[in-house]
Amino acid sequence: MNKELQYNLQQTFALPGTVNEMQDAENFLASKMNALIKDNFNHLVQILYRIDVNEAHLKQVLKNNPNEDAGKIIARLIIERQQEKAISRSKFKEAGDGIDEAEKW
């Protein structure tokens, strides 16, 4: 797991610093997601909105996998979205390197 993803998961979900394997992170998040589904669904919805997990995609994946643990599905989608954002930030940063200093804000 890359450092940026690990940092983001630590900040958002209190992922322990000792968790550095993707599978362990997914299991940790799945447990948290299942607890939120059971105890505080509104908070889960807020988190998914803030992270920008695609609601239609989430509903479709849940519908297509009715026998799979919903917490695991949500955890995977959160990790995927965080990875997508890290890649996007990296590309944007690289693209910004070619901008003249006078034109930067």
PyMOL commands that set and color helices and strands:
alter all, ss='L'
color gray80, all
select helices_A, chain A and resi 3-13+22-39+41-51+55-64+70-96+101-103
alter helices_A, ss='H'
color red, helices_A
deselect
rebuild
show_as cartoon
